[in-house]
Amino acid sequence: MLDIKFIRENPNLVKKGCKDKQVNVDIDKLLEADQKKRALLLALEDMRTKKNKASKAIVATKNEAEKRKIILQMQELDKNNDKIDEKFKEAEKRLNDLMLDVPNPPFDNVIIGKNDSENKTLREVGKKPKFNFEQKNYLEIAEDLDLIDIKRAAKVSGSRFGYLKNEIALMEFALVNLAFETLLKEKFTPIIPPVMISEKSMSAMGYLAHGGEDETYHFEKDNLYLTGTSEQSIGPMYTDEVLEEKELPKRFVGFSTCFRREAGSYGKDTKGILRVHQFDKLEMFSFCDPKKSKDEHKFFLSMEEKLMQSLKLPYRVIDICSGDLGDPAAQKYDIETWIPSENKYRETHSTSNCTDWQARRLNIRYRNPETQKLEFVHTVNGTAFAIGRTLIAIIENYQQKDGGIKIPKALQKYLGFKTINKK
C-alpha cells in the first residue's frame, strides 16, 4: 500500500506507475473516495464539537425547560452522528479497497516494458558444458537412475506432482545445508514458517489482487491460504509491531514446501518437476532500514550469485522490466540457469525490493533514531534455492557419458558420495 498523502501529492506519478506495470487502477476514483472520506471526517468532528457544546450548555443552564430543549437537540445530533458515522465507515472501506489495488511504482531506473520479452540480460556467468556424447534431459536421466517418479505420483495426486527418491532426495537436504551454512554467516536467522496463512496476511503481502487469487490454494471453510513462497508467511510475522532500529536489517532464511495452482500455465511443462503444484524452496527475507534497502537488495542478489557459483552452474542475471514486476516490487532481478537439453536459460531465482509497500499494509515500523518518529520498514526478498529447479540444473549440467551424475563439489561433504550411478 502507498501512503495516501503521497498519492494526493503525486497522482500523475502513481498513474504512470500503474501504466508501466500494466495494471488498470482508477486513481481519480481513488482520490474522489479520499475526498469523500475526509469530508465525512470533518462532518463527524463538527458534530462532536456541537455535542460537546450542548453538553456544557446542559450543565450551565438551570432552566428545566431550556435543559429539555437542549437534550432534544442532542438526541437529534446523535441520530445525525450515527448516520454520518455509518457513511464514514462505508467511505473508509471503499477507499481502503481502492488503495489495496494500487501497485508499488517502479524505481526510476527500472526498464519500462510490457512483459518478460523486454527484460534485459545484465551478465552471463560460468561456462556452459560441452558434451562429447548425446546429452539427455533431466527426466530421462532421473527416471533411469530411479531418482524421480512422476508416473506413480500421477496415480496418487494427478498431474504436476513427483516423487523425489534415493540420492536426489538426499541432495535436496544437501542444498538446504549449503544454503543455511552460507547464509547464517551473514546474520540470517533460519526459520521454518507456517505454510497456511490468513486471508489478511496473504492480501497484505500483495498476492491476491490482479489474478493472484487464481494462483493460490484457498481453504474457504477455514479461510486459510497455502503459501506459494516462505516470503508470504515470514513477512507478516511482525504485523502491528515496532522493531528496534539496532535490529535492522532483520534477516531470515526460510525453508518450506510451497504450493501454486499454475493456473496460467496450461500446456506448459506439464511433464516432470519444472512447473509443479508442490515444491520445496529456501527463501531469504529482510526487514531493513528504508535508506539501506537498495543496498540490501544488491546484497541479496550477491548471495544468490554466491550460492550459484558454489555449485558452478552457468547462469545469467536478468533486470526485470516494469510490466513483469508484480504488484509488491519496485525493482526485481532474476537469475536464470542454463538447461542444456533445452539450449536455453530457465528462471531459478528472483529477488525484489518491495520498499515500504508490504510493511505499510502490515503496519510494521521502526523508530528513526534521527527524528525519533515511527516509520515503516522496507522489505526485501530473494530465492536461496528453488529445490526442484536447482536439481534439474544439476542433473543436466553434471550428467556423465555412462548415464550417471557427478555431484557438485560444494555438496559432496554433505552427501558422502561423489557420483550417482545406475544400480
Buried (B, 14 or more C-beta within 10 A) or exposed (E): BBEBEEBBEBBEEBBBBBBBBBBEBEBEEBBBBBEBBBBBBEBBEEBEEBBEEBEEBBEEEEEEEEBEBBEEBBEEBEEBBEEBBEBBEEBBEBBEEBBBBBBBBBBEEBBEBEEEEBBEEEEBEBEEBEEEEEBBBBBBBBBEBBBBBBEEBBEEBEEBBBBBBBBBEBBBBBBBBBBBEBBEEBEBEBBEBBBBBBBEBBBBBBBBBBEBBEBBBBEEEEEBBBBBBBBBBBBBBBBEEBBEBEEBBBBBBBBBEBBBBBEEEEEEEBEBBBBBBBBBBBBBBBBBBBEBBBBBBBBBBEBBBEBBEBBBBBBBBBBBBBBBBBBBBBBBBBBBBBBBBEEEBBBBBBBBBBBBBBBBBBBBBBBBEEEEEEBBBBBBBBBBBBBBBBBBBBBBBBBBEEBBBBBBEBBBEBBEEEEBEEE
